[in-house]
Amino acid sequence: MTATAPHYEPGSQEHLLDPLAAAAGSHADTPVFFSEAMNAYVVVGYDAARAALKDFASYSSRAFKGLPVREGLRDRIPAEWERVAQLVQGAQLNNTDPPTHTTQRRAIQRAFTRKQVEDAKPHIERIANELIDGFEADGSCDLMQDFASQLTVRVVGSMLALPEQMIPGFLAWIGDVFAVLAPIDLDAEDVTVPDDQLVATFERLHAAHLTYVELLEERRANPGDDLASAMLALTDDDGAPLMATEDVLAHMLGLTAAGTDTTAALITNMVRYFTADPEQLRLVLDDPGLWDNAIQEGLRRASVALHGMRIATETTVLAGCEIPQGSAVYVALGAANADPSVFRDPLRFDIRRENAKEHLGLGIGRHKCLGAPLVPPEVRLALEVLYQRLPGLKADLDQELRFAPSPVVRVAQSQRVSW
């Protein structure tokens, strides 16, 4: 059976404003459907989403590659530049399958320890207070630009021991990496990016890659107590490095991308929810023991990560819908978090929701977000400091939010607040 597609437009501003509301009503009748506009199967039902995310054998994570270069541009984009793009994309954990994924993830987990998360907490609190010092007297600020984004960038930069002057360039490099992200089945002749723009992006990507590889080679020779050094220092039973320098760089990129904009978006979304429902804020301020569940509910309700992208390795039937081999599969995390058969009154932000932790906001199983251990404590500390320092903090709920079009994440570019 192939289900008829409901209206589903993940790149639209309406959808990005509230993907859970946009999916309302589609779960029972069409938990899985084919979208002609997206040329992909979309999974919105919670049970079907969990099944697809955990079944790496049927639904491969190798859904992306670097933009391919058509022959007419070979004189302007050397093969080495294209190789770097393919290398960076291919080494991402969220774009690999077992056994490679298993080996690399276990290695990173050996480096990214609970102690490192605990050690980061004083830095998070210190940075949050420093940022608030800069605008407290103003009575208002842009919470995303003046606080959340800067906090998360500085925290991740500190954990990786990136020189402060390199952080803006590193973030710009991540932007270029995402700019050359392409579906695995995209043909070079179908690339629509203007030639001059494409050449400039590949050139920046290659130059930055050389810079950061050099930085890591220096770090390998002179390790510190940072996360990058810990990954570089990992060895197998024979004493050989577990990860090549370029693999470590790819994982630094993934951790930074996951730990900056997405975490910043969760902080701003939580302030919006508390502004819309002050009773929820009163509950958590009166009982700090509710913070942990409140953050989990924020992850469910905000669903900053929109989709997990997969490719069907064989013809399967998921929730009664046949998915042919080779099909693109969009696992709609936000929609799944709004499935009323799992989450009662799913559009309500409820910090006492008993099953809030069952959300799919950070993925599940082998592909659960690698930075998941850091997100809750960072967001909690950020919010605690905000509400301690800025009593009466409120988001401007009338502000028209704008999002960069993306099928993967939803991050508002600005959020005005006052106190």
Secondary structure, DSSP 8 states (H G I E B T S, - for coil): ---------TTSHHHHH-HHHHTTT-TTT-SEEEETTTTEEEE-SHHHHHHHHH-TTTEES--EEE----GGGTTTS-HHHHHHHHHHHHT-GGG--TTHHHHHHHHHHHHS-HHHHHHHHHHHHHHHHHHHHHHGGGSEEEIIIIIIHHHHHHHHHHHHT--GGGHHHHHHHHHHHHHTEEETT--GGG--S-HHHHHHHHHHHHHHHHHHHHHHHHHHHS--SSHHHHHHH-B-TTS-BSS-HHHHHHHHHHHHHHHTHHHHHHHHHHHHHHHH-HHHHHHHHH-GGGHHHHHHHHHHHH--B-EEEEEESS-EEETTEEE-TT-EEEEEHHHHTT-TTTSSSTTS--TT-TTGGG--TT--GGGS-TTTTTHHHHHHHHHHHHHHHSTT-EE-TTS---B---SSB--BS--EEE-
